[in-house]
């Protein structure tokens, strides 16, 4: 799907993801997916150029196996001067935590560049207990 290169883009992407996967993945995994997608789209809007037409492309892929569902999220934008990177955020900082959230919830994440822009992706492996379950239990 494509969303505007604007703050509303993250909201539209979150709602569409939740609508499509609510009955497909466990609720704790869905909560992690929604949080990571919001961070990735928000970062694209704040730090990168849009794709032609002033948009950001958002995609997800679900693979089901005997072990459970593996999900990949991918957000493609027009690229930025530098690669996305984790920053150190002070306790009073209002930003700078997005990729830490992505790293904490996803099993892997990374960046791919091509001639049109960049994609930031995050993957979630199948598991009986997700990180959200662990955070609530801890």
N, C-alpha and C positions, 0 to 999 in steps of 0.2 A: 504494500500500500504506500501511497505518498501522503505526506502531511505537510502543512505549511512550515516554512523555516521561521517559526514564531512560537512563543510559549504555548499557544493553544495546540500546537502539533503534538507535544508530549501528552496532553490530556486525551486527544483523539486516538493516539496510538495505544495508550493504556486501556481505554474503554474497548477498543476493537479487540485487543489481545484477550482481555478478560471475557468478553462476549464469546469469542471463538473457543477458548480453552477451559471455560468454567466446568464443564461436564467431562473434560478429557484428562486433566491432570489433577493431582491432589491439591486441596486448598493451600497448604503451606508452600508448595512449589509454585503455584500460581501467584501467591503474594510476592515471592522472590522474583519471579519473572516480571511482574508489573513494576516492582521497584527498580529493577535493573534497566528495563526499557525506558522508564521515565528519566533515569540518570543519563542514559546514552543519548536520547533525543534532546534532553536539556543541554547536554554538553555540545551537541552538534549545533544547536541554535546559538549558544553563547560564544563558542570558540571557533566555529568553522564557517566557511562560505556555503551558501545554498547550492543545490544542483540547479541546472537551467530550469526556469519557471518558478524560482523561489521556493523550492521544496526540499524535503529530506525523504529518502526512501527508507522504509521500515519493513523488515521481513522476519519471519520466524519459521522454523522447520522442526517438526516433531517426528522422531523415529521411535517406534515401539518395538521392544524386544522382550525376551523372557525376563530380563532384569528390570524392566520398567521403561519409562519414557525418557529419551534424551531430547533435549530442546536446545536449539541454537537460535539466538537473537542476533540480528544484524541491522545496523543503522548506517546508511550511506549518505554522505554529504559531499559538498564541493571541495573539501579539504581546507587545511589551514597551513600557516607558515611552518609549524613544527608538528611533530607527532604528539598525539595525546599522551600524557604522562601523569603519574600520581604526584600530587603536591603535598607539602606539609602545611597543614592548616592549624592555626592557633585556636585555643578554646573559644575565643570570641569572634573568630572569622565567620563570615556569613556564607562562604563558598570554599571550594578546594577539597571537598570530601567525596565527590562523585565517584571517581575511579576506585577509591578505597571501598566504597559500598559495593561497586561492581565486583571487585576482587574478593570481597568477603562473602558475597552470595553465590557467585558463579564458580564453577570448577576451573574454568580457564577463560581468559579473554585475550584479545589481541587486535592488531590494526593491520589492514591491508591497503595498499595504495595502487591505483592504476592511473591511466592517463586522464580519467574523468574526475577523480576525487579520491576519497578514502572511505573505507568501511571499518567500523569498530564492531567487533562481534564478541559474544559471550556464550559459553556453552555450559549446560547443566546436565550432569550425568544421572542415570537412574540410581535411586537409592531408596531404601525403606524409610530412612529418617533424613529429612532435609535440614539444612542449617537453621531454618526458622524454628523447627521443632526443638533443636538443641538450644537455641537462644531463649525460648520460652521456658524450657526445663531448667536452664542454668540460673 
